Amino acid sequence: MSEPPRVEKIEKMRTERTAVTLSRWIAGRTPGLTSVIDVGCGDGVARHQLDAQTSYRGIDVGADIYARSSDPSVIYIEDASSLADELRRQQPAHTLFMFDVLEHTDTFVELFDIGSELAQHQIVVSLPNEANLRHAIHMLLDELPGAHGVRMVGSKPGHRHKWLINLSGAVDVLSSHANERGFALDRIVHVLNMAPGAGKRVARRLLMSALPLRLQSYQFVLLFVRR
């Protein structure tokens, strides 16, 4: 019987981008991180948290949420429907990043399945936790969380969320697909957004410490490793 995934947390400053926090975390815990494919890389900011010796390839659609990088290691696909084909053309890499990507896609699992054929050792997926306490309160106040709802009418593909994400649902779906492709869920990491001020951080910890992590976190990370 396989071991259950470890559960831990990361505190992230609200002013720091998720890709920066998570790529730094992965680089710090992965000796021998030789190469990375970063799907949904934006401007390729994750690259700057990796060792200079780590080969980096970034791929993104032309959503232009961030300014485009001029770095030749970053590829932009104008047609979102072509992203899967571009990913299939890539050579394998040690680690695959998918930071806040799958919630924007039509099938949720297609890019993950393709990526699992390219990742030699691990896949790192981050997703919004839209069943946390803050979002639950907003729903009760008739406000939809994240990039959902009619306010997103007319926005470019890549901005809108096409799925409401909760932890147990994402774990069930992605673990099933990962197991079929030789990966196992190694750990679940809850990302807690923290205010820059020290006093506010202390107050948040005191107020939220009694709650389960799934109600506290704004995002969660699923780390899959090859068996």
C-alpha positions as CSV (number, residue, x, y, z in Angstrom):
1,M,0.0,0.0,0.0
2,S,1.4,3.4,-1.0
3,E,2.2,6.0,1.6
4,P,-0.2,8.9,1.9
5,P,1.1,12.3,0.6
6,R,2.8,14.6,3.1
7,V,0.9,17.8,3.9
8,E,2.7,21.0,4.5
9,K,2.4,24.7,4.1
10,I,4.3,27.7,2.6
11,E,3.8,31.3,3.6
12,K,3.9,33.6,0.6
13,M,4.0,37.4,0.7
14,R,0.9,38.8,-1.2
15,T,3.3,41.0,-3.1
16,E,5.3,38.0,-4.5
17,R,4.2,36.1,-7.5
18,T,3.3,32.4,-7.1
19,A,5.8,31.3,-9.7
20,V,8.6,33.0,-7.8
21,T,7.7,31.4,-4.5
22,L,7.2,27.9,-5.9
23,S,10.1,27.7,-8.3
24,R,12.4,28.8,-5.4
25,W,10.9,26.2,-3.2
26,I,11.4,23.4,-5.8
27,A,14.9,24.5,-6.5
28,G,15.8,24.4,-2.8
29,R,14.5,20.9,-2.3
30,T,15.6,19.3,-5.6
31,P,19.3,18.5,-5.8
32,G,20.2,17.6,-9.4
33,L,17.5,19.7,-10.9
34,T,19.0,19.7,-14.4
35,S,16.1,20.9,-16.6
36,V,12.6,22.4,-16.4
37,I,9.7,22.8,-18.7
38,D,7.5,25.6,-17.4
39,V,3.9,25.4,-18.9
40,G,2.1,28.7,-18.6
41,C,5.3,30.5,-17.8
42,G,4.1,34.1,-18.3
43,D,7.2,36.2,-18.6
44,G,9.5,33.3,-17.5
45,V,10.0,34.7,-14.0
46,A,10.4,31.2,-12.6
47,R,13.7,30.9,-14.4
48,H,15.4,33.5,-12.2
49,Q,14.9,31.2,-9.1
50,L,16.8,28.3,-10.7
51,D,20.5,27.7,-10.8
52,A,22.3,29.0,-13.9
53,Q,23.1,25.3,-14.8
54,T,19.4,24.3,-14.9
55,S,18.1,24.2,-18.5
56,Y,14.8,26.1,-18.8
57,R,12.1,26.1,-21.4
58,G,9.0,28.2,-20.9
59,I,5.7,27.9,-23.0
60,D,2.7,30.1,-22.7
61,V,-0.3,31.3,-24.8
62,G,-0.5,35.0,-25.8
63,A,-2.7,35.9,-22.9
64,D,-0.4,38.8,-22.0
65,I,-1.2,38.8,-18.3
66,Y,2.5,39.8,-17.9
67,A,4.8,41.5,-20.3
68,R,6.3,39.1,-22.8
69,S,9.9,37.9,-22.4
70,S,12.4,38.4,-25.1
71,D,14.4,35.4,-23.8
72,P,14.6,32.8,-26.5
73,S,14.0,30.0,-24.0
74,V,10.4,31.3,-23.7
75,I,7.9,30.3,-26.5
76,Y,4.5,32.1,-27.0
77,I,1.6,30.4,-28.7
78,E,-1.0,32.8,-30.1
79,D,-3.7,30.1,-30.4
80,A,-4.5,28.4,-27.1
81,S,-5.7,25.3,-29.0
82,S,-2.2,24.8,-30.3
83,L,-0.6,24.7,-26.8
84,A,-1.0,20.9,-26.5
85,D,0.6,20.3,-29.8
86,E,3.6,22.5,-28.9
87,L,4.0,20.7,-25.6
88,R,4.0,17.3,-27.4
89,R,7.0,18.6,-29.5
90,Q,9.1,19.2,-26.5
91,Q,12.0,17.0,-25.3
92,P,11.7,15.5,-21.8
93,A,12.9,17.4,-18.8
94,H,13.7,16.6,-15.2
95,T,10.8,18.6,-13.8
96,L,7.6,20.0,-15.2
97,F,6.0,23.2,-13.8
98,M,2.3,23.9,-14.2
99,F,1.6,26.9,-12.1
100,D,-2.0,28.0,-12.2
101,V,-2.6,26.6,-15.7
102,L,-5.1,23.7,-15.6
103,E,-8.1,25.8,-14.3
104,H,-7.9,27.8,-17.6
105,T,-8.1,24.7,-19.9
106,D,-11.1,23.1,-21.5
107,T,-10.5,19.5,-20.3
108,F,-8.5,20.2,-17.1
109,V,-6.4,17.0,-17.6
110,E,-5.0,17.1,-21.2
111,L,-1.9,19.2,-20.6
112,F,-1.2,17.3,-17.4
113,D,-1.4,14.0,-19.3
114,I,1.0,15.3,-22.0
115,G,3.3,16.7,-19.4
116,S,3.5,13.4,-17.6
117,E,5.1,11.9,-20.7
118,L,7.7,14.6,-20.6
119,A,8.6,14.8,-16.9
120,Q,11.4,12.4,-16.0
121,H,11.2,12.9,-12.2
122,Q,8.5,15.2,-11.0
123,I,5.5,17.3,-11.9
124,V,4.6,20.4,-9.9
125,V,1.0,21.6,-10.2
126,S,-0.4,24.7,-8.5
127,L,-4.2,25.5,-8.4
128,P,-6.4,28.1,-6.8
129,N,-8.1,26.9,-3.7
130,E,-11.6,28.2,-4.4
131,A,-13.2,26.4,-1.4
132,N,-11.3,28.3,1.3
133,L,-13.0,30.3,4.0
134,R,-12.6,33.7,2.3
135,H,-14.1,32.4,-1.0
136,A,-17.0,30.7,0.9
137,I,-17.8,34.0,2.5
138,H,-17.7,35.8,-0.8
139,M,-20.0,33.2,-2.4
140,L,-22.5,33.9,0.4
141,L,-22.3,37.6,-0.4
142,D,-23.2,36.8,-4.1
143,E,-19.6,37.3,-5.3
144,L,-17.9,34.6,-7.4
145,P,-14.2,33.9,-6.6
146,G,-11.3,34.4,-9.0
147,A,-11.6,34.8,-12.7
148,H,-15.2,33.4,-12.8
149,G,-18.6,34.8,-13.6
150,V,-20.1,37.2,-16.1
151,R,-17.6,39.9,-15.2
152,M,-15.1,37.9,-17.3
153,V,-17.2,38.2,-20.5
154,G,-15.0,39.5,-23.3
155,S,-11.7,38.7,-21.6
156,K,-9.0,37.0,-23.6
157,P,-8.6,33.2,-23.4
158,G,-6.1,32.4,-20.7
159,H,-7.6,34.9,-18.2
160,R,-10.8,33.1,-17.4
161,H,-11.1,30.1,-15.1
162,K,-13.1,27.3,-16.6
163,W,-13.3,25.2,-13.4
164,L,-14.1,25.8,-9.8
165,I,-11.2,24.1,-8.0
166,N,-11.4,22.3,-4.6
167,L,-8.6,20.2,-3.1
168,S,-10.3,16.8,-2.8
169,G,-11.6,17.0,-6.4
170,A,-8.3,18.0,-7.9
171,V,-6.4,15.3,-5.9
172,D,-8.9,12.6,-7.0
173,V,-8.8,13.5,-10.7
174,L,-5.1,14.2,-11.1
175,S,-3.9,11.3,-8.9
176,S,-5.8,8.9,-11.0
177,H,-4.2,10.3,-14.2
178,A,-0.8,10.4,-12.6
179,N,-1.0,6.8,-11.4
180,E,-1.8,5.6,-14.9
181,R,1.4,7.3,-16.1
182,G,3.8,6.1,-13.4
183,F,3.6,9.0,-11.0
184,A,2.4,9.2,-7.4
185,L,1.3,12.1,-5.3
186,D,4.1,12.8,-2.9
187,R,2.9,15.9,-1.1
188,I,0.2,18.5,-0.8
189,V,1.4,22.0,-0.1
190,H,-0.9,24.8,1.1
191,V,0.1,28.3,0.1
192,L,-0.9,30.9,2.6
193,N,-1.0,34.5,1.4
194,M,0.6,36.8,4.0
195,A,0.5,40.6,4.4
196,P,3.9,42.3,4.2
197,G,3.5,43.8,7.7
198,A,4.9,41.7,10.6
199,G,2.0,42.6,12.9
200,K,-0.6,41.6,10.3
201,R,1.2,38.3,9.8
202,V,1.2,37.5,13.5
203,A,-2.5,38.4,13.7
204,R,-3.4,36.2,10.8
205,R,-1.6,33.2,12.3
206,L,-3.4,33.6,15.6
207,L,-6.8,34.0,14.0
208,M,-6.5,31.2,11.4
209,S,-4.4,28.7,13.3
210,A,-7.4,26.7,14.5
211,L,-8.7,26.2,11.0
212,P,-7.8,23.3,8.7
213,L,-5.2,24.3,6.1
214,R,-7.7,23.7,3.3
215,L,-9.7,26.6,4.7
216,Q,-6.7,28.9,5.1
217,S,-4.9,28.5,1.8
218,Y,-5.4,30.6,-1.2
219,Q,-3.7,28.0,-3.4
220,F,-2.4,24.5,-3.1
221,V,0.4,22.6,-4.8
222,L,0.4,19.0,-5.8
223,L,3.8,17.4,-6.2
224,F,3.9,14.2,-8.2
225,V,7.0,12.1,-8.4
226,R,7.8,9.2,-10.7
227,R,7.5,5.9,-8.9
